[in-house]
Amino acid sequence: MVTLLLRSLRPHRSLPLRLPLVVDVPFRAGSHGPRLLYPGHIPTTSLQKMLLAAGSAGMALYNPYRHDMVAVLGETTGYCTLKFLRDQMKKDPEGAQILQERPRISLSTLDLSKLRSLPEGSLGREYLRFLDVNRVSPDTRAPTRFVDDEELAYVIQRYREVHDMLHTLLGMPTNMLGEIVVKWFEAVQTALPMCILGALFGPIRLRAQNLQVLFSELIPWAIQNGRRAPCVLNLYYERRWEQSLTALRDELGISPPPKHIQGLA
């Protein structure tokens, strides 16, 4: 399984594996206190990052629903990969605009009434349906704290805030099986160590029936779509609410999800 994932990663330059509620504040360089690069930033040494990575990895593996630990793991292991993703965004017109304008996705920035008024099948309407059906909120995404670069801090924050958008694009629920499938897609797309670990170790918690479906259908489907789609961080989702989900999937080369996924827990 490790070999399968490594072969499926997008062409990245060799990357070393280094070991509350959302507050809508801009990620901009400025004076936020001694050594602080952005609001909420916690400066750490390399040794401190290694200790945080080891501790958060253990907790995340023990309880995958500890999103705070998953967040710490992502921030303390993904520096080199985040630079690569940032550079990808800068080379894309839509991605560069996102980096310049720094949009945020939260209840304070979303116009829920507008999303509810959009046509059936539109991205905005389907995204809102995903939030309602799964009883999740965009405000549950932890703020970035341990990334020692304000631009890269925004990149990982953006990744977190579009995670539910990827669930919508892929048609995946928020149960354990759906989360693992999304992690395989994200691992191929981003090569973030956190995503790779989640993709590799997440299946150990599944039942035998779901493991069979995962390995025979869903992992190959996620890998194929992850390799075929352009970088999903380059999509300005907030300006595509009215676009139909089917049209967006066609644009990205994402095939429809297997129909029986919703019935699996």
N, C-alpha and C positions, 0 to 999 in steps of 0.2 A: 504493500500500500504506500509506503514511503517512496519507493522508486517510481510508482505511478504518479504521485503528486509532483515529485521533482521534475519528471519528464514533461509534466503538463504546464509548468510555470511559464509565464510569458518571458520572452528574452530579456532578462535583466543582467546588468553587469554584476560581477561577483559581489555578493553582499555578505559581510560578516554577521553572524548571529550574536549580537550583544544582548549580553545579558543586562447626595444633595440634589438638588435640582439645577437645571440649566440656568445660568445667569447670562442674559443677552448683553454681553459687553464686547466691544470691538477688539480684535486681535491686531493691535498696532504697536509698533515700538514707541516707547515713551517713558516717562518717569512714573514708575509704579512702586518706588521704594528701592532701597539698596539691593542691587543685583537682580531685581525683579524685571522680567522682560515683558510681562503682560499680567493682567489681573488674575490672581490665584496662583501664579507661578511659584513653585517651590524649588529653588536651586539645589542640586544634589551632585555629589562627586561620582566618579566612575564606580568606586567601591559601593557607595550607597545604592546606586542604580542596580548593581549586581545583586545585592541583598534584597532589594525590593522586587526584582525580577524573579528571584528564586522563591521568595515567600508568596508572591501573588500567583505564580505558576502553580505551586502546590495547592493553594486555596481554590484556584479556578478549576483545577482538575478534580478536586474533591467535590466542589459544588459549582457546576457550570453556570448557575443562575446568580452567582455573585458577580454582578456586572461591574461593581467597583474594583474587584480584583482583576477582572479581565481588562478593564481600562488601564490600571497601573501596569499590567504586563505589556500591553500594547505600547505604552509611552516609554517604558524602560528598555525595550528590545528593538524598537523599530526605527531608530534615528536614520540609519543609512538608507533604508527602504523609503522612508518618508521624503528624503532628499530626492530620490529617484522619481517618486510620484509627483513631487512639487515641480520638478523639471518637465515631466510629461504635461502637466497642466499648463505650464508657461508656454509650451510649444503649440498648444491648441487654442484657437481664438476664444471658444466658449470657456475653456478652463482658465485661460489668462484673465478673462473678465471676472470669473468667480474669485480668483486670487486678489484682484484689484478691489472688488466691491465687498467681499467678505460677507455674503448673505448667511443668515442663521435660520434654522428650522426649529421653531418652538411654538407653543400655544400663543405666545405674545406676538409672533410674526405671521402666523397663519390666519387667513380670513376664512374661518370655518363655514360661515354662512355662504360665502361665495363658492367654496368647494362643494357644498351640498346642492347648490343651484346648477352645477355643471351637468352636462349630459351623461347619461349612463355609458359606461365604458371609457370615459375620459380618464386621464392619469390622475387628475385631482380628485375626482369622485371615487375612483378605485382605491386611491391612497387613503382617503377618509374612511371608506368602507373597511379597509384593512385595520385601521386604528380602532374602529367601533367593534368589529367582530372579535378581535383579539384582545380588546380592552387594554390597549397600550397607549402611552402618551409620548410624544416627542420630548417632553420635559424630563424624562427619566435618564437622559444621556448625561453622564458625568462630565464636568468641565475638565479641560486639560490642565495638568499641574506640573508634570515632571519633564516636559520637553524643553530643552534649553535653546530654543530658537522660536521667536514669535510667529514666523511664517509657517514653520513646520507644525507648530502647535495648532494653527488654524487648519492645516491639512488633515491632521488626525481628528480634530473636532468635526470637520466636514464629513469625513469618513463615517464617524459615529452617527451623525445626524441624517445621513442618507441611507443608513442601514435598513430602516423600515421601507424606504423606497425600493431597495433591492428585493425585499420580501414581496412587494407589490409587483415588481417587474417579473420576478421568477414564479409568482403564484404560490409561494411557500407559506405555510402556517407558522406559528411561533412555538409549536411543540418541539421536542428534542430532535426528532427526525428532520423537521423543516429547518431548524437552526443549523444542523450539521450540513445539510445540502447548501444552504447559503454560505456557510464557512468554506466549503470546497470551492464555490464560485469565487468568493473573495480571495481565497488563497491563490488561485490561478491568476486572478486579475491584479492583485496587489503585491503578492509575495511577502506580506507582513508576517513576521514570525508568529505573532499571536493567532493569526488566521490559520497558518499551517499547523500549529499545535492543536487548535480546536478541531480542524478537519481530521487529523490523525487519531486523536485520543477521544473525541466525542463519541464515536461508535461503540465504545466499550460499555456504554450505559443502555444500549438498545436491546430489545427483545430479538430472539432469533428470526422471527418472521420479518421484522423491519430491517434487520441486517441483510437478509437475502434481497429485499427490494432495493436497499441502499446500494449494495455492491453490483447488482445485476442491471439496475436501471438508472438510479438517481445520480450516483457519482459520475458515470460516463456522460450523462446528460449535463450535469453541472460543469464538468471539465470542458466539454465541447462548446458550451455557451460562453464560458469564461474566456476561452482562447479566441473565440470568434468575435466577441463584442469588443468595441473600443473601450478605452478606460472610462469606467462609469463615474469617476470623479470629475470628468470634463462635461457633465451634463448639468445645465442650469435648470434644474427641475422646476423651480418656482416660476419660470417663464414658459413652461410646457404643460401647465395644468390642463389646458383645453385640448391638448393633443390626445388622440385616442390611444389607449394602452396597446392595442393591436398594432397601430401604426408605429409606435415607438419601439415595440419589440421587433418589428420588421426592420426598422432603421438600424437597430443595434445587432441584428442577426440572432436574436434570442428566440428559440423555438418555444411553443406552448408547453407548459408543464404537464407531466403525466396526470391524467384525470383522476386517478385513484389516490393521489397523495393526501387529499383532504380527509380521507377516511382512516388514515394511519396515525397512531398516537406515539 
